[in-house]
Amino acid sequence: MAWVLKMDEAIESGLVHDFDASLSGIGQELGAGAYSMSDVLALPIFKQEDSSLPPENETKHPPFQYVMCAATSPAVKLYDETLTYLNQGQSYEIRMLDNRKAGDIPEINGKLVKSTIRVVFHDRRLQYTEHQQLEGWKWNRPGDRLLDLDIPMSVGVIDIKTNPSQLNAVEFLWDPTKCTSAFIQVHCISTEFTPRKHGGEKGVPFRIQVDTFKQTENGEYTDHLHSASCQIKVFKPKGADRKQKTDREKMEKRTAHEKEKYQPSYDTTILTECSPWPDTPTTFVNNSPTPAPTFTSAQHNTYSVPDRSVSFSQLHPSATIQETQQWLLKHRFSTYTRLFSNFSGADLLKLTREDLVQICGPADGIRLYNALKSRSVRPRLTIYVCQEPLRSVQLERQDAGNGDSSNVYHAIYLEEMAASEVTRKLALAFNIPLHQINQVYRQGPTGIHILVSDQMVQNFQDESCFLFTTIKGTVSFSDS
């Protein structure tokens, strides 16, 4: 059996084109290597929870304890971290307690310490873009702060500082030997940082973190002593009370056996130890504004690759920040160039599909993920086509004892099981102008020409081989 490709009269007998790099671009995009979330943890924006804690063979005794006067949710699994609901703008007390044993850290006796309280994202994927998220919030809420200290309510806090460039942090001095309470107000709500295109998304959790430092010999409060944090969600006024009531009612409906899997609700929230937030502590000696904290990877994982064009279709892990920006522009992600303004190629490639969906929304997030992780699409059908030599050439080869062993086949990969796809791929493989191909036929019994249809293509066997012959006005293919 054979195929016949009907062509314009201008195509003469003996038309042949060597197989070259014309196929090299078909379905050959190489996918980026997978990056596990453990790789991401090396970035400075993520807290290494256990890195600053003492070895297990040492007695763990934190020098301070911070207790927030807000009830924990009863709908938290037994071994999960507690979750506390807060109302937007409501003042909540955080008690700053001296937890030292006799002889612990004697150098701070009779001296003040500095604590920074900040509200940050709990979700690691949002920690990646925290600086941009907070800048976007500032743009939508000009003049507002994410976190404030209720000064009239607070007790024992001294030299309170709020920096205009750090909308999510407050800092103050306090005496560990005296009663100290800081009343905080969180003005951002959890649903302000969730995509709203389809509605109904759950609000993102935040963290309240307290970092405490002692004074160094040069008078700066940069010597870290202790850090602790807790997980929260912030609702519109009175929303936290309704959510707490709803959780409590749900738990009351559960059986006694099911209730054993959940923690009880506690009247207060104890902040648990963690590593310090990774921005450089500010000083109380210099009254000039402190630098804004960098929450993204900034200049951390940048690479210099000289003389490399950014015309690549696949983003390389060693791409610099500038090259990553150009890649985003080239692939129609200009909307997100500002959002990823501090990301190198390695930083961007480490984001998971879920990360990108939450950052960019479902449509653009999936599109960006596919562009970053693109791999060659597995063809639905593969056929091999070779130009059949002219009869005179074939006879010469047979006389020389070569037979047909010198035939070189072109691989035709079909992503669609359609006759039009066959025509297009044949034209591409043999460098034939597509407009010169009128019809494609398969040579049947007794030499009849059968029009190749979609149904015929769908019944082709994978990796079938065909011979390509040319005559005036037609190009024929026969099974080999």
JOVENTA-V449689 format. One record per residue. RES is the residue in one small letter. PSI is psi in whole degrees, -180 to 180 (NA if undefined). OMEGA is omega as a letter, one per 30 degrees, with the letter a starting at -180 (none if undefined). Layout:
# JOVENTA-V449689
res:RES psi:PSI omega:OMEGA
res:RES psi:PSI omega:OMEGA
This chain:
# JOVENTA-V449689
res:m psi:159 omega:a
res:a psi:165 omega:l
res:w psi:147 omega:l
res:v psi:128 omega:l
res:l psi:106 omega:a
res:k psi:130 omega:a
res:m psi:171 omega:l
res:d psi:157 omega:a
res:e psi:-21 omega:a
res:a psi:-18 omega:a
res:i psi:116 omega:a
res:e psi:164 omega:l
res:s psi:144 omega:l
res:g psi:9 omega:l
res:l psi:123 omega:a
res:v psi:142 omega:l
res:h psi:126 omega:l
res:d psi:146 omega:l
res:f psi:121 omega:a
res:d psi:-148 omega:a
res:a psi:4 omega:a
res:s psi:-25 omega:l
res:l psi:-9 omega:a
res:s psi:-22 omega:a
res:g psi:0 omega:a
res:i psi:114 omega:l
res:g psi:29 omega:a
res:q psi:19 omega:l
res:e psi:128 omega:a
res:l psi:135 omega:a
res:g psi:149 omega:l
res:a psi:150 omega:l
res:g psi:149 omega:l
res:a psi:141 omega:l
res:y psi:123 omega:l
res:s psi:160 omega:a
res:m psi:-22 omega:l
res:s psi:-30 omega:l
res:d psi:-36 omega:a
res:v psi:-30 omega:a
res:l psi:-14 omega:l
res:a psi:-14 omega:a
res:l psi:151 omega:a
res:p psi:-14 omega:a
res:i psi:-8 omega:a
res:f psi:141 omega:a
res:k psi:127 omega:l
res:q psi:97 omega:a
res:e psi:-36 omega:a
res:d psi:2 omega:a
res:s psi:-31 omega:a
res:s psi:1 omega:a
res:l psi:150 omega:a
res:p psi:160 omega:l
res:p psi:157 omega:a
res:e psi:-22 omega:a
res:n psi:-3 omega:l
res:e psi:153 omega:l
res:t psi:125 omega:a
res:k psi:115 omega:l
res:h psi:98 omega:a
res:p psi:144 omega:a
res:p psi:-24 omega:a
res:f psi:163 omega:l
res:q psi:137 omega:a
res:y psi:127 omega:a
res:v psi:121 omega:l
res:m psi:130 omega:a
res:c psi:74 omega:l
res:a psi:139 omega:a
res:a psi:145 omega:l
res:t psi:158 omega:a
res:s psi:141 omega:l
res:p psi:-7 omega:a
res:a psi:43 omega:l
res:v psi:131 omega:a
res:k psi:158 omega:a
res:l psi:-42 omega:a
res:y psi:12 omega:l
res:d psi:164 omega:l
res:e psi:146 omega:l
res:t psi:155 omega:l
res:l psi:130 omega:a
res:t psi:133 omega:l
res:y psi:134 omega:l
res:l psi:150 omega:l
res:n psi:140 omega:l
res:q psi:129 omega:l
res:g psi:-6 omega:a
res:q psi:144 omega:a
res:s psi:129 omega:l
res:y psi:133 omega:a
res:e psi:134 omega:l
res:i psi:113 omega:a
res:r psi:127 omega:a
res:m psi:107 omega:a
res:l psi:136 omega:l
res:d psi:117 omega:a
res:n psi:17 omega:a
res:r psi:147 omega:l
res:k psi:169 omega:l
res:a psi:126 omega:l
res:g psi:-8 omega:l
res:d psi:132 omega:l
res:i psi:61 omega:a
res:p psi:-19 omega:a
res:e psi:-15 omega:l
res:i psi:2 omega:l
res:n psi:129 omega:l
res:g psi:10 omega:a
res:k psi:163 omega:l
res:l psi:155 omega:l
res:v psi:161 omega:l
res:k psi:136 omega:l
res:s psi:140 omega:l
res:t psi:124 omega:l
res:i psi:132 omega:a
res:r psi:153 omega:l
res:v psi:126 omega:a
res:v psi:171 omega:l
res:f psi:139 omega:l
res:h psi:-38 omega:a
res:d psi:129 omega:a
res:r psi:-35 omega:a
res:r psi:-30 omega:l
res:l psi:-24 omega:l
res:q psi:-29 omega:l
res:y psi:-40 omega:a
res:t psi:30 omega:a
res:e psi:-43 omega:a
res:h psi:-44 omega:l
res:q psi:-38 omega:l
res:q psi:-43 omega:a
res:l psi:-35 omega:l
res:e psi:-39 omega:l
res:g psi:-39 omega:l
res:w psi:-41 omega:l
res:k psi:-38 omega:l
res:w psi:-40 omega:a
res:n psi:-22 omega:a
res:r psi:66 omega:a
res:p psi:135 omega:l
res:g psi:-10 omega:a
res:d psi:162 omega:l
res:r psi:150 omega:l
res:l psi:-34 omega:a
res:l psi:134 omega:l
res:d psi:159 omega:l
res:l psi:126 omega:l
res:d psi:92 omega:a
res:i psi:-45 omega:a
res:p psi:-31 omega:a
res:m psi:-27 omega:a
res:s psi:152 omega:a
res:v psi:131 omega:l
res:g psi:4 omega:l
res:v psi:141 omega:a
res:i psi:146 omega:l
res:d psi:59 omega:a
res:i psi:136 omega:l
res:k psi:132 omega:l
res:t psi:122 omega:a
res:n psi:134 omega:l
res:p psi:-25 omega:l
res:s psi:-6 omega:l
res:q psi:81 omega:a
res:l psi:-14 omega:a
res:n psi:14 omega:a
res:a psi:146 omega:l
res:v psi:152 omega:a
res:e psi:154 omega:a
res:f psi:166 omega:l
res:l psi:152 omega:l
res:w psi:158 omega:a
res:d psi:115 omega:a
res:p psi:-24 omega:a
res:t psi:-5 omega:a
res:k psi:158 omega:l
res:c psi:123 omega:a
res:t psi:130 omega:l
res:s psi:129 omega:l
res:a psi:122 omega:l
res:f psi:119 omega:a
res:i psi:155 omega:l
res:q psi:123 omega:l
res:v psi:121 omega:a
res:h psi:-15 omega:l
res:c psi:147 omega:l
res:i psi:156 omega:a
res:s psi:-32 omega:a
res:t psi:-5 omega:l
res:e psi:-13 omega:a
res:f psi:24 omega:l
res:t psi:148 omega:l
res:p psi:140 omega:a
res:r psi:15 omega:a
res:k psi:-35 omega:a
res:h psi:-6 omega:l
res:g psi:162 omega:l
res:g psi:5 omega:l
res:e psi:146 omega:l
res:k psi:147 omega:l
res:g psi:149 omega:a
res:v psi:145 omega:l
res:p psi:149 omega:l
res:f psi:178 omega:l
res:r psi:139 omega:l
res:i psi:120 omega:a
res:q psi:138 omega:l
res:v psi:125 omega:l
res:d psi:130 omega:a
res:t psi:138 omega:a
res:f psi:152 omega:l
res:k psi:166 omega:a
res:q psi:139 omega:l
res:t psi:178 omega:a
res:e psi:-28 omega:a
res:n psi:8 omega:l
res:g psi:5 omega:a
res:e psi:143 omega:l
res:y psi:79 omega:a
res:t psi:-3 omega:a
res:d psi:108 omega:a
res:h psi:136 omega:l
res:l psi:-46 omega:a
res:h psi:147 omega:l
res:s psi:144 omega:l
res:a psi:155 omega:a
res:s psi:167 omega:l
res:c psi:160 omega:a
res:q psi:135 omega:a
res:i psi:163 omega:l
res:k psi:140 omega:a
res:v psi:129 omega:a
res:f psi:166 omega:l
res:k psi:160 omega:a
res:p psi:129 omega:a
res:k psi:-5 omega:l
res:g psi:-35 omega:l
res:a psi:-37 omega:l
res:d psi:-41 omega:l
res:r psi:-40 omega:l
res:k psi:-40 omega:l
res:q psi:-42 omega:l
res:k psi:-42 omega:l
res:t psi:-44 omega:l
res:d psi:-41 omega:a
res:r psi:-42 omega:l
res:e psi:-38 omega:l
res:k psi:-40 omega:a
res:m psi:-34 omega:l
res:e psi:-26 omega:a
res:k psi:-13 omega:a
res:r psi:157 omega:l
res:t psi:165 omega:l
res:a psi:-37 omega:l
res:h psi:-41 omega:l
res:e psi:-35 omega:a
res:k psi:-27 omega:l
res:e psi:-19 omega:a
res:k psi:-4 omega:a
res:y psi:153 omega:l
res:q psi:150 omega:l
res:p psi:159 omega:l
res:s psi:127 omega:l
res:y psi:149 omega:a
res:d psi:-28 omega:l
res:t psi:163 omega:a
res:t psi:118 omega:l
res:i psi:123 omega:l
res:l psi:133 omega:a
res:t psi:151 omega:a
res:e psi:145 omega:l
res:c psi:177 omega:l
res:s psi:158 omega:a
res:p psi:150 omega:l
res:w psi:134 omega:a
res:p psi:58 omega:l
res:d psi:154 omega:a
res:t psi:127 omega:l
res:p psi:145 omega:a
res:t psi:169 omega:a
res:t psi:149 omega:l
res:f psi:4 omega:l
res:v psi:-43 omega:l
res:n psi:125 omega:a
res:n psi:3 omega:l
res:s psi:155 omega:a
res:p psi:141 omega:l
res:t psi:152 omega:a
res:p psi:149 omega:l
res:a psi:141 omega:l
res:p psi:145 omega:l
res:t psi:115 omega:a
res:f psi:-12 omega:l
res:t psi:-179 omega:a
res:s psi:-11 omega:l
res:a psi:-117 omega:a
res:q psi:20 omega:a
res:h psi:-61 omega:a
res:n psi:58 omega:l
res:t psi:150 omega:a
res:y psi:147 omega:l
res:s psi:118 omega:l
res:v psi:95 omega:a
res:p psi:147 omega:l
res:d psi:33 omega:l
res:r psi:129 omega:a
res:s psi:146 omega:l
res:v psi:20 omega:l
res:s psi:3 omega:a
res:f psi:143 omega:l
res:s psi:-27 omega:l
res:q psi:128 omega:l
res:l psi:130 omega:a
res:h psi:143 omega:l
res:p psi:-26 omega:a
res:s psi:9 omega:l
res:a psi:137 omega:l
res:t psi:174 omega:l
res:i psi:-43 omega:a
res:q psi:-42 omega:l
res:e psi:-35 omega:l
res:t psi:-40 omega:l
res:q psi:-43 omega:l
res:q psi:-37 omega:l
res:w psi:-42 omega:l
res:l psi:-42 omega:l
res:l psi:-43 omega:a
res:k psi:-31 omega:a
res:h psi:23 omega:l
res:r psi:41 omega:l
res:f psi:36 omega:a
res:s psi:-26 omega:l
res:t psi:-26 omega:a
res:y psi:9 omega:l
res:t psi:-37 omega:l
res:r psi:-39 omega:l
res:l psi:-39 omega:a
res:f psi:33 omega:a
res:s psi:-20 omega:a
res:n psi:16 omega:a
res:f psi:132 omega:l
res:s psi:177 omega:l
res:g psi:-42 omega:a
res:a psi:-40 omega:l
res:d psi:-46 omega:a
res:l psi:-38 omega:a
res:l psi:-20 omega:a
res:k psi:-11 omega:l
res:l psi:136 omega:l
res:t psi:173 omega:l
res:r psi:-42 omega:l
res:e psi:-38 omega:l
res:d psi:-50 omega:a
res:l psi:-35 omega:l
res:v psi:-41 omega:a
res:q psi:-34 omega:a
res:i psi:-45 omega:a
res:c psi:-5 omega:a
res:g psi:163 omega:a
res:p psi:-48 omega:a
res:a psi:-59 omega:a
res:d psi:-32 omega:l
res:g psi:-45 omega:l
res:i psi:-40 omega:l
res:r psi:-42 omega:l
res:l psi:-40 omega:l
res:y psi:-44 omega:l
res:n psi:-37 omega:l
res:a psi:-38 omega:a
res:l psi:-39 omega:a
res:k psi:20 omega:a
res:s psi:139 omega:l
res:r psi:161 omega:l
res:s psi:136 omega:a
res:v psi:130 omega:l
res:r psi:124 omega:a
res:p psi:149 omega:l
res:r psi:-26 omega:a
res:l psi:139 omega:l
res:t psi:129 omega:l
res:i psi:158 omega:a
res:y psi:129 omega:a
res:v psi:136 omega:l
res:c psi:142 omega:l
res:q psi:125 omega:l
res:e psi:128 omega:a
res:p psi:157 omega:l
res:l psi:152 omega:a
res:r psi:-38 omega:a
res:s psi:-40 omega:l
res:v psi:-38 omega:a
res:q psi:-40 omega:l
res:l psi:-39 omega:l
res:e psi:-40 omega:a
res:r psi:-38 omega:l
res:q psi:-38 omega:l
res:d psi:-33 omega:a
res:a psi:-3 omega:l
res:g psi:11 omega:a
res:n psi:-24 omega:a
res:g psi:-138 omega:a
res:d psi:15 omega:a
res:s psi:-16 omega:a
res:s psi:-2 omega:a
res:n psi:135 omega:l
res:v psi:125 omega:a
res:y psi:147 omega:l
res:h psi:132 omega:l
res:a psi:128 omega:l
res:i psi:115 omega:a
res:y psi:123 omega:a
res:l psi:119 omega:l
res:e psi:-21 omega:l
res:e psi:137 omega:l
res:m psi:71 omega:a
res:a psi:151 omega:a
res:a psi:-36 omega:l
res:s psi:-34 omega:l
res:e psi:-37 omega:l
res:v psi:-46 omega:a
res:t psi:-46 omega:a
res:r psi:-44 omega:a
res:k psi:-33 omega:l
res:l psi:-44 omega:l
res:a psi:-40 omega:a
res:l psi:-43 omega:a
res:a psi:-38 omega:a
res:f psi:12 omega:l
res:n psi:47 omega:l
res:i psi:131 omega:l
res:p psi:128 omega:a
res:l psi:-35 omega:a
res:h psi:-14 omega:l
res:q psi:-6 omega:l
res:i psi:119 omega:a
res:n psi:-49 omega:l
res:q psi:158 omega:l
res:v psi:128 omega:l
res:y psi:157 omega:l
res:r psi:130 omega:a
res:q psi:122 omega:a
res:g psi:-162 omega:l
res:p psi:145 omega:a
res:t psi:20 omega:l
res:g psi:10 omega:a
res:i psi:154 omega:a
res:h psi:121 omega:a
res:i psi:126 omega:a
res:l psi:129 omega:l
res:v psi:121 omega:a
res:s psi:172 omega:l
res:d psi:-39 omega:a
res:q psi:-37 omega:l
res:m psi:-43 omega:l
res:v psi:-40 omega:a
res:q psi:-16 omega:l
res:n psi:6 omega:l
res:f psi:146 omega:l
res:q psi:140 omega:a
res:d psi:141 omega:l
res:e psi:36 omega:l
res:s psi:152 omega:a
res:c psi:138 omega:a
res:f psi:150 omega:l
res:l psi:145 omega:a
res:f psi:118 omega:l
res:t psi:153 omega:a
res:t psi:139 omega:l
res:i psi:172 omega:a
res:k psi:119 omega:l
res:g psi:-12 omega:a
res:t psi:158 omega:l
res:v psi:124 omega:a
res:s psi:151 omega:l
res:f psi:137 omega:l
res:s psi:149 omega:l
res:d psi:137 omega:l
res:s psi:NA omega:none
